[in-house]
Amino acid sequence: MSRRDYLKYKETARALVKTRLAYFNTFYGFDIGRVAIKNSRTRWGSCSKKGNLNFNYKVVLLPQDMADYVIVHELCHLGEFNHSPKFWALVSRNIPNWKIIRKKFKKLVL
């Protein structure tokens, strides 16, 4: 996908991410910093120590369950900045089938 695709989908991705973050954060109550939509080649999302969340614009092209997984995954890093059992327990509150969805990502090329 090209820069043109990024520009085409960026704002749609931002709207999706912000809407879903607001919804899922009603269950967590984390303080969210800046939300950015990027054109990353290697990551679906990331979370900084400052509470800023970054998402790949291609999240808008994913099936809803996979997009929600990415969004919840990064949101949960605001509570646990690691991939410990506590982190996965947070994720499973809203994405109980996260292991199945995670396997789907291994088959995708970003």
C-alpha positions, 0 to 999 in steps of 0.5 A: 500500500502506498502513501496515497492509501495512507492519506485516503484511510487515515481519518477513517482509521482515526475515527474508528480508533477513537470511537472504539477506544472510548467504548472500551475505556469505559471498562478500564478507565485509563488515562489516554494521552495522544492518539496517532494514526501512523503508516508503520511497516512493522506494527499494528500499534504501540503505546508509550510510557507517556500514555500515547497510543499509536495505530497503523492506519490499516487497522480500519481495513481489518475485520472488526474483531481483529481491529478491536483486538489491536485497540484493546491490546494497546489500551491495556498497555496503559494498565500493564506496560508488558505482556505479563499474565496480568496484561492478558487478563486485562485484554481478556475482559473484552477480548476473551478469544484473544488467542484465536485472533492473535493467531490470525495476525500471524498469517497476515502480512502488514 
